[in-house]
Amino acid sequence: MLSQLSVFIENKKGNLVRVTQILKENDVDIRAIAVFDTPEFGILRLIVIDPQKGKEVLNEKGYSVRLGEVIGIELTDELGSLNTVLELLSDNDITINYIYSFVLRKEGLPVMVMNVNDMRSAKETLEKNGISLYK
């Protein structure tokens, strides 16, 4: 499984840059970022190189941070690869709570980050069907 930081931030000017600045100053490299917002607060979801350190430095600056598990799926860069994964999960009664993506810098391949209702079953199903997981 892959660890993800979920950071709760107010929807105010400068809050996002403050979070990324704290991580930069503490040598925590960001691999992926997604923001899910509500009228007053946003949930910033981050894949970072050192999630425990990221959580600690953000907590020290007063941010509410949750460390959780997600699945990272390395997709091939071809038509229908995401659909194949989604069908496989659906056929096995695995529900996706949310999804976002990033691209591996050197390889140039997409990675889909997913939070699902049954992480263990999803991991087993994907691996059994030859789907590569990002670690």
N, C-alpha and C positions, 0 to 999 in steps of 0.2 A: 504494500500500500504506500501511498504518497501522503505526506503531511502537508496540511494547508493552514495558513493563518487566516482567521476571520477577525477583522478589526472593525469595531463600531465607531463611526465618526459622524459628527454633525455635518449637515449640508451647509457649510459656510465656506466662503472664499479662503483659500490657503490651507485648508485642512489636509487635503490629499498630498500636497507638496511637503507638508510638515512630516507626514508619515514616511514618505520616500526619502526625505532628507535624513531622518533619524536612522533609517536602515542603511543608507549610504555612509553616513558618518561612522557606523559600527561595522562596516565591511560585510553587510548582509546583502548578497546579490539576489535581485528579483528575477525570476524566470517567467512568471506569468502574473497578470493582474486583471481583476474584473471588479466592477462596482455595481452593486444592486441597491437601488435607492428607494426610500420612502420620502414623504414630504419633509420630514425633519432630520432623519438620520439615514446614513448609508451603511451598507455592509461591504467592506473592502475585502475581497478574497485574494490571497497572495500565495503563490508557490515560490519559495525562496530556498537558497542553498543550505542554510542552517536555520530551520524553523524554530528550534528551541531558543537559540540566541535571539532571533527576531522577536519572539514572544516576550522574552525577558527585557530587551531594551525598550520595546514599546510600552510594556507594563510600567517600567521605571519612569516613563514620561507621562503616565496617567491614562493611557489608552486601555480600553477593555478589549482583550484579545483572547480568542479561543483557538486552541490547536486541535485540529480534527483530521480524520482520514478521508481521503478521496482516492479515486482510481485515475491514473493517467494512462491513456491508451495511445500508443504510437500507431498512427494511421499511415497507410501507403498513400502516395500522392497519385491516386487514380479515381476515376469516376465511380461513385457508389460505395467507397470504402466506409464512410460514416454510416450510410444506410445499412450496410451489412452488420455492423456492430449494433446499431439500434434494433434491427430485426431480431438479432440473436438474444439481446437482453429482453425484448418484449416477449419473444416466444418462450422464455424461461421465467416469465412473471416477475421480472425485475423492473422496478419503477425508477425513473430518473427524477431526482428532486431538482437538480440544476446542472447546467453544463456550460463550459466555456473552453476556449482553446488558446494555445500558443504554438510557436514554431521553434523547433530546435535550431539553434543558431548555426552550427557547423553543418549539420545534415540537411537543413532546410525542410524537414518533414514536420507535418502537423501533429500535435499531441492534444487530444481531447481530455479535459479534466471533468470528471463526473462525480457527483454525490448521488448515491442510489440507496434504495431502501434495504438492501441486503448485500453488504460489501463482500462478505465471504463467498456467497453464491455467485456474485458477479465475477469476482476474480477467478474462481474455479471454472465457470462457464467460458469466460474469455480465453483463459490459458488452454483449456481442453480443445478449443476450436482454433488454436494457432494464432490468436491475437496477441501482439506484443504489448507488454505493460511497461510504462515508463517508471523508473525508480529513482 
